Amino acid sequence: MLVRERMTQNPMTVAPSTPALEAAARLKVSRLHVLPVVENGQLVGVLKDRDLEEAAAKRAQEQGDHLPYLVSRFLLQDLKVQDIMAHSTAELSPGMTLPEAARQMLKHGVMGLPVVQNGALVGVITVTDLLGALAEQEKTEQTPQVNA
């Protein structure tokens, strides 16, 4: 099975200038662990949920605060996506196999990766997508075949 068969097409994206709190809200709504950062139609990086958590924790530590996570998110108010995103990221092509995609996620320690074709973002694939494919494959293999 190929990445193009399981990826989320036309995923929600953010621009580098998007406020971090707005990006956090989009990330929550998208139910993805990663948001592609796109500028002029080109993928320029990714923003992971972990990036937001680490930025909030760093700000709290810098200010000497030991606030609960929900309150510490307000420390992100003056940050933009470009301040905390990963500028270089692994990317997948739609023609890669799902095992290749899984290896890339493991190699980079991420829960999702952008899918790029000819320099343009065409989708995102996540661990959830891979697990769904695995579950479907197992179900298909367990279905008894009827000989006619």
C-alpha positions, 0 to 999 in steps of 0.5 A: 500500500502506498502513502497516497492511499492513506494520507490526508489530502489538502491538510490544514496548514499554517503560514510562518507568520501565524500566531502560535496560539492560532496554530495551536487551535488549528492543530487541535481541530485538525487532530493531527500531530503536525501542521505543515508550514507553507509559504507561497505554496511551498513547504517551509517547515512543520509545526508539531504539537511537541514544538508548542509544548516545548516553547511554552515550557521554555517560556515558563522556565525563563520567567521562573514560573511553574504554571500548569500547562494550560496556563503556560500556553498564554506564554506563547501569545507573542510568538509566531509559528516561524519562531518555533517551527522545524525549518527542515523536515523529513518529507515523504512522496505519495509513491512511497510505501507505508513501511517506508513512511513508518521507517521515516517517522521512527527515524525522525521521532515524529507522529506525522510527516508531510507528503510532497510532490514536485515541491508542493504539499499534497498531504500529511500521513500520521501514525494513525493512518499507518495503524488504520492500514495495518488493522485493515490488512489484518482484517482482510487476512483473517476473512475466510475465503469462500471457494466457488 
